[in-house]
Amino acid sequence: MYNYARQIVDTLASESMHGRGYVNGGDSIAANYLRSEFNKFGLKSFTGDYYQRFSFPVNTFPGRMSLNVDGKELAPGKDYIAFHWNPTASGKYATVLADDKLVQNKRKFKKFRRQNFSNKIIIVNDTGKQTTELYDLLGNSLNAKAIISLQNKLTWSVAQKQNDRSLFEVVRTSIHDPKEISFDVEAEILPAHKTQNVIGYVQGSEYPDSFIVYTAHYDHLGQMGDKTYFPGANDNASGCAMLLNLAKYYSSPEHHPNYSIVFIAFCGEEVGLLGSNYYCEHPFFPMKNIRFLLNMDIMGTGEEGITVVNGTLFKKEFDKLKEINTQNNYIKDVKIRGKAANSDHYFFSEKGVRACFMYTMGGIKAYHDIYDRAETLPLNEFENLFKLITDFGDYLQH
């Protein structure tokens, strides 16, 4: 089980998957891998090829990506990120600083805001004390050619549209009183990027028209330029590893279920839960036939246990999960959390489906950055989590 999970994480987080995003067909390469695993286990398909196809607009960064500070080239992903809605833009400009000291002098800051920055790059440095005035500069660029926001940690994302201004986040320690900055970013809007959810199922022996559903998103952030990709080992190659291990388990004759079990790998989660939303609007069977849905995201650690979103809504199931863990001492803790629109369970529960979202806590802090890599993801509680989930699955089967 662990070895198979490790193989899945290593594969999905590899450079060949291009960050499982929307440059170089990364999402489609990952989907094809998942489909081949579903097929290997003999899962049935609602569509004949396991795919549910859909499309959406997305901003991508397929080519040039550079940021130079006083002649020194910074490393993308490590030293800086281009904001996810950045347009194609380039140039070399002098810098001007906006910091806490400037904001505290109201007269000086008012004068600052009246200036013409059309040939400048504004560096916003809150020195760890975020103020409304400095935060507002990120949304109102005062006609500057670019805004640079200094950060302690870089956290990237994905956008469906482009803005008309350029914003960069730069690690605070990578930049020291710069005088001149140049940048060159190639961005491309894909107005209708074609992608797919990957869906397979095991037909139940007694109740084939009643379903238990396991879900995990397989997409990640993709590439930022032609040299930098975001591996997404914990988020969410680890959830896919759990999904495939469950598919392998329930497709074996000795674990054949009474109720049908559906396995859904969603795309578009990082863009705004798009794949799960699409499925909920175009379901393959009546939503009322779902007995329970468990969504799995960030399953690669677990030193501090797990959190269950929607646990307060579906207390009976949460209490059973906690009871199973207490009886078997699988993981350190099973913590309850209320409703949150933070992963693919959300639109199902909004449609009246009993649905929870499980994620691990503790360990590495890499998230939405280039450091969420397979080689540093421990999977240390993976086998115990699998036992907890399958024991809970036995409860759902009765």
C-alpha positions in Angstrom: 0.0 0.0 0.0 2.7 2.5 1.0 4.9 1.5 -2.0 2.0 2.0 -4.4 1.1 5.4 -2.7 4.7 6.5 -3.1 4.7 5.5 -6.7 1.6 7.6 -7.4 2.9 10.6 -5.6 6.3 10.3 -7.3 4.6 10.1 -10.7 2.0 12.9 -10.3 4.5 15.3 -8.7 7.2 14.6 -11.4 8.4 17.2 -13.9 6.8 15.2 -16.7 3.4 16.2 -15.4 4.2 20.0 -15.7 2.6 20.7 -12.3 -0.7 19.1 -13.5 -1.9 22.5 -14.7 -2.7 24.1 -18.0 0.7 24.5 -19.7 2.0 21.7 -21.9 -1.2 19.7 -21.2 -0.2 18.8 -17.7 -3.7 18.2 -16.5 -4.4 15.8 -19.5 -1.2 13.9 -18.9 -2.2 13.4 -15.2 -5.8 12.4 -16.2 -4.5 9.8 -18.6 -2.3 8.3 -15.9 -5.3 8.1 -13.5 -7.5 6.6 -16.2 -4.9 3.9 -16.9 -4.9 3.0 -13.2 -8.7 2.9 -13.1 -8.6 0.6 -16.1 -6.0 -1.6 -14.6 -8.3 -2.3 -11.6 -11.2 -3.0 -13.9 -13.4 -0.1 -12.7 -16.5 0.4 -14.6 -17.0 3.7 -16.5 -20.2 5.8 -16.9 -18.9 7.2 -20.2 -16.8 4.4 -21.7 -13.5 6.2 -21.2 -13.7 7.4 -17.6 -13.8 11.0 -18.6 -16.3 13.8 -18.0 -15.2 16.6 -20.3 -15.7 20.3 -19.6 -13.9 23.5 -20.2 -13.1 26.9 -18.6 -11.0 30.0 -19.1 -7.6 30.2 -17.4 -4.6 32.4 -17.4 -1.3 30.6 -18.1 2.4 31.5 -18.2 3.9 29.2 -20.9 7.1 31.0 -21.8 9.2 34.0 -20.7 9.5 34.7 -17.0 12.2 36.9 -15.5 12.7 39.5 -12.8 16.0 41.3 -12.4 17.0 43.5 -9.5 19.9 45.9 -10.2 21.2 43.5 -12.8 20.8 40.4 -10.7 18.3 37.8 -12.0 16.0 36.3 -9.3 14.9 32.7 -9.4 11.2 32.2 -10.2 9.4 30.3 -7.5 12.2 30.6 -5.1 12.7 34.3 -5.0 9.5 35.6 -6.5 6.2 34.7 -8.1 4.3 36.6 -10.8 0.7 37.2 -9.6 -1.7 34.7 -11.2 -3.7 37.3 -13.1 -0.6 39.1 -14.5 -0.7 40.1 -18.2 2.1 39.9 -20.8 4.4 42.8 -19.9 8.1 43.8 -19.8 10.3 46.8 -19.1 13.0 48.3 -17.0 12.1 51.0 -14.4 13.4 52.9 -11.4 11.8 52.0 -8.0 10.0 53.9 -5.3 9.3 52.5 -1.8 6.1 52.5 0.1 6.5 51.2 3.7 5.1 51.6 7.2 7.1 54.7 7.9 5.6 56.4 4.8 2.0 55.5 5.8 2.5 56.7 9.4 3.2 60.2 8.0 -0.2 61.1 6.7 0.8 64.3 5.0 3.7 62.5 3.2 1.6 59.5 2.2 -1.1 61.8 0.8 1.5 63.6 -1.3 2.9 60.2 -2.4 -0.5 59.1 -3.7 -0.7 62.3 -5.9 2.5 61.5 -7.7 2.9 60.2 -11.2 4.3 56.7 -11.1 3.9 55.8 -14.8 7.6 55.2 -15.2 8.2 53.6 -11.8 7.9 50.3 -10.0 6.4 50.6 -6.5 7.8 48.3 -3.8 5.3 47.7 -1.0 7.0 46.7 2.2 4.8 46.2 5.2 7.6 44.8 7.3 5.2 42.2 8.7 2.6 44.8 9.9 -0.1 44.8 7.2 -1.9 48.1 7.0 -5.0 49.0 5.0 -3.1 51.7 3.1 -0.3 49.4 2.0 -2.7 46.6 1.2 -4.8 48.9 -1.0 -1.8 49.8 -3.1 -1.7 46.2 -4.3 -5.2 46.7 -5.8 -4.6 50.4 -6.8 -1.3 50.6 -8.6 -1.3 54.4 -9.0 -0.5 53.8 -12.7 2.9 52.3 -11.8 4.4 49.9 -14.3 4.4 47.2 -11.7 3.9 46.6 -8.0 6.3 44.4 -5.9 5.0 43.1 -2.6 7.6 41.8 -0.2 6.6 38.6 1.5 8.0 36.1 4.0 6.5 33.1 2.1 5.4 32.8 -1.6 2.0 31.2 -2.2 0.9 30.9 -5.8 -2.6 30.4 -7.3 -4.5 30.2 -10.6 -6.7 32.9 -12.2 -9.4 32.7 -14.9 -8.7 36.2 -16.2 -5.9 38.7 -16.7 -5.6 42.1 -15.0 -4.2 45.2 -16.7 -1.3 45.6 -14.3 1.7 43.6 -13.2 2.2 42.4 -9.6 5.0 40.3 -8.2 5.5 38.9 -4.8 9.2 38.7 -3.8 10.8 37.0 -0.8 11.8 39.7 1.7 15.4 38.5 2.0 15.9 38.3 -1.8 15.8 42.1 -2.4 17.8 44.9 -0.7 17.1 48.6 -1.4 16.8 48.1 -5.2 17.3 51.1 -7.5 16.2 49.5 -10.8 14.1 46.5 -11.7 13.4 44.9 -15.0 10.8 42.1 -15.8 9.6 40.1 -18.7 6.5 38.0 -18.4 4.7 36.0 -21.1 1.1 35.3 -20.2 -1.7 33.7 -22.3 -5.4 33.5 -21.6 -6.9 30.2 -22.7 -10.6 31.2 -23.2 -12.0 27.6 -23.2 -9.3 25.2 -21.9 -10.6 21.6 -22.4 -10.1 19.3 -19.5 -11.8 16.4 -17.7 -12.8 14.8 -14.5 -11.8 11.1 -14.2 -14.6 8.9 -12.9 -14.8 5.1 -12.3 -16.9 2.8 -10.1 -17.3 -0.6 -8.6 -20.8 -1.9 -8.9 -22.4 -3.0 -5.6 -23.5 -6.6 -5.2 -26.7 -5.8 -3.3 -27.5 -2.1 -3.9 -26.0 -1.2 -7.3 -28.1 2.1 -7.5 -27.0 3.4 -4.1 -23.5 5.0 -4.0 -20.7 5.8 -1.6 -18.4 8.3 -3.3 -14.6 9.0 -2.7 -13.2 12.1 -4.3 -9.8 13.9 -4.7 -8.7 16.6 -7.1 -5.7 15.8 -9.3 -4.9 19.3 -10.8 -2.4 21.6 -9.3 -0.9 25.0 -10.2 1.1 24.0 -13.3 4.0 26.1 -14.6 5.1 29.7 -14.1 7.2 30.2 -17.2 9.0 27.5 -19.1 11.4 26.5 -16.4 9.4 26.5 -13.1 6.7 24.0 -12.2 4.8 23.4 -8.9 4.9 19.7 -8.0 1.9 19.6 -5.7 2.9 16.4 -3.9 0.8 16.9 -0.8 -1.7 19.1 -2.7 -3.0 16.8 -4.0 -1.0 13.9 -5.4 -1.4 12.5 -1.9 -5.2 12.6 -2.1 -5.0 10.9 -5.5 -2.8 8.2 -3.9 -5.5 7.5 -1.3 -8.2 7.5 -4.0 -6.3 5.0 -6.1 -5.5 2.8 -3.1 -9.2 2.7 -2.3 -10.0 1.9 -5.9 -7.5 -1.0 -5.8 -8.9 -2.2 -2.5 -12.6 -2.2 -3.4 -12.0 -3.6 -6.9 -10.5 -6.8 -5.4 -13.0 -9.8 -5.0 -12.4 -10.1 -1.3 -13.5 -6.5 -0.6 -16.3 -6.3 -3.1 -18.9 -3.8 -1.7 -22.6 -4.2 -1.1 -23.2 -0.6 -2.2 -21.7 0.8 -5.4 -18.5 2.8 -4.8 -17.6 5.8 -7.1 -14.1 7.2 -7.4 -13.9 10.8 -8.8 -10.6 12.6 -9.6 -11.6 16.3 -10.2 -9.8 18.8 -12.3 -10.1 22.6 -11.8 -10.1 22.6 -8.0 -7.3 25.1 -7.9 -9.1 27.4 -10.2 -12.2 27.5 -8.0 -13.7 24.0 -7.5 -14.7 24.0 -11.1 -14.6 20.2 -11.8 -16.8 19.4 -8.7 -19.2 22.2 -9.5 -19.5 21.0 -13.1 -20.1 17.4 -11.9 -22.8 18.6 -9.5 -24.6 20.3 -12.4 -24.1 17.3 -14.7 -24.3 14.2 -12.4 -24.0 10.7 -13.7 -26.7 9.4 -11.4 -29.3 11.1 -9.0 -27.5 13.0 -6.3 -30.1 11.7 -3.8 -28.7 8.2 -4.4 -25.4 9.1 -2.7 -25.3 7.6 0.8 -22.1 9.5 1.7 -19.2 11.3 0.1 -15.7 11.6 1.5 -13.4 14.1 -0.2 -9.6 13.7 0.4 -7.1 16.6 0.0 -3.6 17.0 1.5 -3.2 13.4 2.8 0.6 13.3 3.0 1.4 14.0 6.6 -0.7 13.5 9.7 1.6 13.8 12.7 -1.1 16.0 14.4 -4.0 13.9 13.0 -6.8 15.0 10.6 -9.5 17.6 10.4 -12.9 16.8 9.1 -14.7 19.7 7.4 -18.6 19.5 7.6 -18.1 17.3 10.7 -20.5 19.6 12.6 -23.1 19.2 9.9 -22.9 15.4 9.8 -22.2 14.7 13.4 -23.4 11.0 13.3 -20.8 10.1 10.7 -18.1 12.3 12.3 -18.7 10.6 15.7 -18.4 7.2 14.1 -15.1 8.1 12.4 -13.8 9.4 15.7 -15.0 6.3 17.5 -13.2 4.0 15.0 -10.0 6.0 15.5 -10.2 5.9 19.3 -10.8 2.1 19.3 -7.9 1.4 17.0 -5.5 4.3 17.8 -4.8 4.9 14.1 -3.9 8.6 14.2 -3.3 11.2 16.9 -6.5 13.1 16.6 -9.7 13.5 14.6 -10.7 17.2 14.8 -14.1 18.6 13.9 -14.7 21.6 11.7 -17.8 23.3 10.4 -18.9 24.2 6.9 -16.3 25.6 4.5 -16.1 26.1 0.8 -12.4 25.0 0.7 -12.5 21.8 -1.4 -14.6 19.6 -3.7 -17.1 18.4 -1.1 -18.7 21.9 -1.0 -21.1 21.8 -4.0 -22.2 18.3 -3.1 -23.2 19.3 0.4 -24.9 22.4 -1.1 -27.0 20.0 -3.2 -28.1 18.1 0.0 -25.5 15.3 -0.2 -24.0 14.1 3.1 -20.4 15.0 2.3 -17.2 15.6 4.4 -13.7 16.7 3.6 -10.7 15.2 5.3 -7.2 16.6 5.4 -4.0 15.9 7.5 -2.3 18.2 9.9 1.3 18.6 11.0 4.7 18.0 9.3 5.9 20.0 6.3 4.5 23.4 5.7 5.0 23.5 1.9 1.8 24.7 0.3 1.2 26.2 -3.2 4.9 26.6 -3.7 7.8 24.9 -5.4 8.8 23.0 -2.2 5.7 20.8 -2.1 7.8 17.9 -3.6 7.5 14.2 -3.6 11.0 13.6 -2.0 10.1 15.6 1.1 6.6 14.3 1.6 6.7 11.7 4.4 3.4 9.8 3.9 4.1 8.8 7.5 0.4 8.2 8.5 -0.8 7.1 5.1 -1.3 3.4 6.0 -3.2 4.2 9.3 -5.3 6.8 7.4 -6.2 4.1 4.8 -7.2 1.7 7.6 -9.3 4.4 9.2 -11.1 5.2 5.9 -11.7 1.6 5.0 -13.1 0.8 8.5 -15.3 3.8 8.1 -16.3 2.5 4.7 -17.3 -0.8 6.3 -19.6 1.2 8.6 -21.1 2.9 5.5 -21.7 -0.4 3.8 -24.2 -1.5 6.5 
